[in-house]
Amino acid sequence: MKEFPEDQVTELRRLCPDLKRAAETDRPFFLLPALALPNGCSPSSVDALLCPVPRDGYPFRLFFAERIATPKQRNWNSQGVRILERNWHAFSWMADQKDQNDLRLAQMVALHMRGLR
């Protein structure tokens, strides 16, 4: 399983102090409890789960414990995905980033937050 530099984990912990690491099927995950969402989203915070490695045809994914009501309609193409004994939801989001393979963990989350606006 891929390891991530501690400075990147520390950056992610600034977004969510209760950050937890986990793994399932040899994929790393970062649980971000009560992650604050951008203005205009409902709810305003939700548990999120970052998969920082390729999955489902995406270079990385951010899952949410529930579908988020956003200012712009999003394609929630993954619903009720079972990971770490919980159901998760994700919207289709290919961020406009030239090299998504070299992003830091916090940048992955930030790109998804931009997609919720």
Phi and psi in degrees as a GROMACS rama.xvg file:
@    title "Ramachandran Plot"
@    xaxis  label "Phi"
@    yaxis  label "Psi"
@TYPE xy
-68.3128  135.608  LYS-2
-99.9246  153.561  GLU-3
-121.987  142.097  PHE-4
-57.6155  142.268  PRO-5
-61.2899  -32.1284  GLU-6
-64.9999  -31.711  ASP-7
-71.5359  -38.9816  GLN-8
-64.8843  -39.1633  VAL-9
-61.8465  -42.5905  THR-10
-59.876  -42.7821  GLU-11
-65.6259  -36.489  LEU-12
-65.7774  -25.9848  ARG-13
-65.9669  -32.2183  ARG-14
-73.7495  -32.7755  LEU-15
-148.536  96.6439  CYS-16
-58.0605  -26.3879  PRO-17
-92.1424  21.4857  ASP-18
-48.9757  138.684  LEU-19
-132.198  143.852  LYS-20
-96.798  148.689  ARG-21
-154.403  170.313  ALA-22
-146.701  148.318  ALA-23
-154.037  136.268  GLU-24
46.6909  46.9864  THR-25
60.8715  18.7137  ASP-26
-109.169  136.188  ARG-27
-80.7882  148.566  PRO-28
-137.698  152.773  PHE-29
-125.442  117.856  PHE-30
-87.7292  126.178  LEU-31
-115.958  87.4603  LEU-32
-65.0636  137.298  PRO-33
52.4805  45.5801  ALA-34
-64.5589  127.395  LEU-35
-69.9273  133.039  ALA-36
-102.741  160.649  LEU-37
-61.7046  157.044  PRO-38
-54.4615  142.872  ASN-39
93.163  -6.24282  GLY-40
-94.2339  147.724  CYS-41
-134.114  122.699  SER-42
-71.8421  174.678  PRO-43
-83.3529  -16.4716  SER-44
-148.829  153.296  SER-45
-160.171  153.669  VAL-46
-66.5522  136.965  ASP-47
-130.435  158.215  ALA-48
-135.39  114.155  LEU-49
-91.8465  125.193  LEU-50
-107.101  101.912  CYS-51
-85.1873  11.8  PRO-52
-124.226  163.118  VAL-53
-55.3814  137.575  PRO-54
-161.044  136.861  ARG-55
57.7636  29.0869  ASP-56
84.2741  6.88324  GLY-57
-113.326  149.226  TYR-58
-69.1912  -23.4032  PRO-59
-164.191  161.412  PHE-60
-140.038  149.788  ARG-61
-120.424  118.863  LEU-62
-100.644  153.391  PHE-63
-125.536  148.393  PHE-64
-67.3735  -18.4017  ALA-65
-151.44  163.26  GLU-66
-68.8661  140.086  ARG-67
-101.671  132.435  ILE-68
-79.8888  122.444  ALA-69
-121.261  158.837  THR-70
-57.8167  -35.1138  PRO-71
-113.637  142.601  LYS-72
-61.9783  134.738  GLN-73
-119.203  154.19  ARG-74
-89.7928  96.8476  ASN-75
-80.685  83.2606  TRP-76
-86.2819  -4.80218  ASN-77
-128.222  115.196  SER-78
-132.492  134.221  GLN-79
67.849  30.0697  GLY-80
-73.0786  125.729  VAL-81
-88.6915  113.343  ARG-82
-137.529  132.752  ILE-83
52.4231  41.6657  LEU-84
63.0391  27.0166  GLU-85
-137.344  157.21  ARG-86
-92.5003  138.095  ASN-87
-132.24  158.263  TRP-88
-128.498  146.577  HIS-89
-144.946  146.239  ALA-90
-101.884  155.389  PHE-91
-71.4141  120.147  SER-92
-152.591  109.809  TRP-93
-109.47  97.4603  MET-94
-62.7411  145.164  ALA-95
-79.013  82.3547  ASP-96
-135.875  128.384  GLN-97
-61.3884  -52.7785  LYS-98
-121.344  92.7959  ASP-99
-76.1712  -8.16117  GLN-100
-79.6117  -16.6978  ASN-101
-107.03  16.3333  ASP-102
-75.5767  148.373  LEU-103
-80.614  161.171  ARG-104
-56.5292  -46.7379  LEU-105
-64.7853  -31.7845  ALA-106
-67.5178  -36.6012  GLN-107
-60.1757  -46.0324  MET-108
-64.985  -44.4044  VAL-109
-59.9662  -38.9524  ALA-110
-64.4476  -38.8459  LEU-111
-69.2534  -36.6631  HIS-112
-63.0336  -36.9854  MET-113
-62.4541  -34.9795  ARG-114
-68.6151  -18.3148  GLY-115
-85.3963  -10.1112  LEU-116
